[in-house]
Amino acid sequence: MALIEVNFVSKLLLRTVTFNAVIPLDGLAKTEALGDKKFKTLYLLHGSFGNHTDFISGTRIQRWADEHHLAVIMPAGENQFYIDKPKFSEYYGAFVAKELVDFTRSLLPLSDKKEDTYIAGLSMGGYGAIVNGLKYHDTFGAIGALSPSLILDDIINQTQLFEDIGIALPLCDYYLDGLESVKGSDKDYYYLVDQLKQSGAEFPKLYMAIGQDDFIIEPVQKFKSYLDENQIEVTYIEGAGQHDWDFWDTYVHHLIEWLDLI
């Protein structure tokens, strides 16, 4: 297994960006022996207040990537929810789903097939995985969301959950490029579900897991119910745990095992 840190200049973010990559060395030897065969790849997004090192320090991702011969790409998301923000000329969604995918495929022996390319994340990164996985469904064959921050309605309506989270409203307005523009946009996971269903395109495979004692479980349950109402298949787990690394360490492993089966 190789752990690589890469810095490159992003044309979409107009600055140097960083990501970590886990590449299983045994798998690399096999790809060389098999010629054109390349790695299946998981683009894995960290949560709020984190960076590209979070999964390395918080989970056993290196071990599981090696065991499953899976390449894992972990970018720094800079607290920006992995969405495009035209008002500020910052395009985090397009960066993760297009520029990063293209760059890593040019740098490393990664498959360019949809069925071999996955996006997942936790908390803020779980939200980012859902919205970008749905928007860029031609790129990603599967979406994994651990404790996803599906709290747009709570932010907009300033519910008690929003108060409990404790992020100032002006900061949320900046993160989301203007709260007035969220609903019915590519930041809105309900809207993206509707658009993809109406298009008749194939949905990426969906996996969601959340702790039974997680403080954001209710909006996640609401989204799961919406998927069920629209007859969209999802592997959904409510497991023992909270919004913390003990839960995420366990369920990153479950997610990777699930990817092996789809």
N, C-alpha and C positions, 0 to 999 in steps of 0.2 A: 504494500500500500504506500502510495506517495501522497503527501500533503503539500500542496503548492499554493503560495500566495502570489497573486498577479495584480499589477497596477497597469492600467491603460487609460488613455484619454478617450472619454465618451463624447461623441459628437452631439448626442441628444441632451446631455447634462452639462456640456461645456466645461468639463474639469476632469482631473484624474480621479478614477474610481478604483475600488479594490474589491477583489473577491478571493475566497479560498476555494480550492478544488481538491476533492479526494478522488484519487485514481487508484484502483486496485491493481497492483503490479502483476499478480498472477493472471488477472484478466487481461492485462496488456500483452503478456506473452501469448495468451490464447488468441487475441485479435491478430497479432502478427502472424501466427501459424495459420490462421484461417483466411488470411488475405483481406478481403473487403469488409469483413464483419467488424462492427464497431460497438462501442459501449452504449447500453441504455443509460439514460441520464435523468437525474432528478435535480431540478432547480429549486433550492430550498431557502425560504425567506424567513428571516428572524423577526422578532416582535419589537414593540416600542422600546426605546432606550437601549437597544442592542446594536450589534454590528456583525461583520462577517465572521467573527470568531465564536459567536454564541453557541452554535451547535457543537463545535469542537470541544469547548469547555463544559457545556451543560449536558451533553449526551454522549453515547458511545457510537456516534455516527461513523467513525472511521472503521471500527470493527465490523459493523453491519454492512457497510458499503463493500468492504473487502470480501466478506462472506458471500454476498449476493452478486459480486462482480458488477457493481453499479457505480457509475461516476456520479458524484454529487457536487454541484456548483452552488456556492453560498455567497451571494453579493451583500455589500453594505447598503442598507435601505434608507439610512439617514432620517428615520422617523417620519417618512413622507408617504406612508401608506401605499406605495407602489402604484400610484395613479398619475395620469397626465395632468399637468397644471398649466394650461396655455397662458393664463393670466401672468404667470411668473416665468414663462418660457422654460419650464422644467417638465420633462417627459419621462417620469419614472416607470410608468406602465410600458411604454414603447421600449425603454431601455432594457427592462427585464425580459420582456417577451420577444423582442426582435433583435436589438443591438447585442445584448449579452449572449443570446442564443447563437447568433451568427458568428460573433467573435470567438466564443469557446469552441464552436465546431471547426473553425479555421485553425485553432491552436492545438486542439486535442483530438484524439480518435473517437469522436462521438457520433452516434447514429443521427442521421437527419430525417429519420422516419417518425411520423406522428405517434405511432404505436409504441415507440421506444423513448418518448420524450414526455416528462412529467413535471408538474409544478406543484409545490406544497409549501406550507409555512405554518407558523404558530402565532396566535393572537393577531397583532397587526398584520403579520405575514400570512396568516390564514385568510384574512380578508383579501389581501393582495393576490393570493393564489386563486381564490374563487373568482374575483372580478377579471383578472387577466387570463385565467384558464378558460372562462366562458367567452370573453371577448376574442381571444386568440385560439379558438377551438380548432383551427386548422393546424396549429403548431403542437398543441399539447393533447396527448391521448388520455391523460388522467390528471385529476386534481385531488390533492390531499389538504385538509384543513384541520388543524389541531387547535381547539379552543378559539375559533375564529372570532375576531372582533366585529360582529355583525350588529353594530350599534348606531347605525346612521339615524334611524328613527328616534333613538334616545337622545342623540346629540341635537337633532333638529328641534325636538319637542322639549328638550331640557328636562328630561324625566329624573326621577330619583336616582336611577342607575347612573345617568350622566353626572349628577352631583357627586355620587360616591366615587366615580373614577377620578374626579378632581382636576380635569384638564380645562383650562380657561377657554371660554367660548371663542374669543378672538383667535386663539391658537388653533382651535379646530377649524375655524373659518379659513385660516391660512393653509392648514394641512389639506383641506378638501377643495381648495381653489374657489371658495365662496359657497356657503351653505345653501344659498338660494338656487344654485345650479345642480345640486346633487340628485334630486329625485328625477327619474326619467332620463338619466344620463348613463354613461359607461362607468360611473362610480357606484351605481345602484344595482346590487346583485339581483333584486327582484325584476328590475327592468331587463337585465341581461338574460335572465331565464326566459322571460316572455319573448324577447327578440329572437333568441336562439330557437325556441319552440316554434314560433311563427315561421321561421325560415325553413324549417323542415330538416335542418342539418343535424348530424349526429352529435349528441352530447358527449363530452369527455366522461370517462368513468369518474365517479365521485366517491370520496371517502371523507367522513367527518367524525371526529371524536372529541368529546368534552368531558371534564370531570363532573361527577354528580354534585360536588360542592363548589363548583366554579360560579363566581358571582355574575358571569355573563351567560349563564345557561339558558335563560328564558328567551332571549332573542335568537339563539341558535336553535332552540326547539321550534320556535315560530317559523324559521326558514325551512327547517326539516319538514314541517307540516305543509308548507307551501310546495315543496318539491313533491311530496306525496300526492297532494291535490292535483298536481299537474302530471302525475304518473311518470315522474322522472326518477329513475333508479338511483339509489344512494346507499352505500354501506355506512351505517350510522351506529356509533357506540357511545353510550354514557357509562364511563368506567369510574371506579373509585379514584377520588383525587380532587385536586383543586387547580387553580391557575398558576402552576409552578413547574419547576424542572423535574420534580419526581414524576409527575404525570407525563410530561413531554418526552422524557427519556424512555419511558415505557412505550408510549404510543408512536414515537418515531420508528421504533422497531416493528410494531404491529403494522404500520403503514408500509414499510419496506417489504414485509412478508406478504401483505395484500397485493402490492405491485407485482410480485412474483407470480401471482395466481391469475391476474386478469389477462 
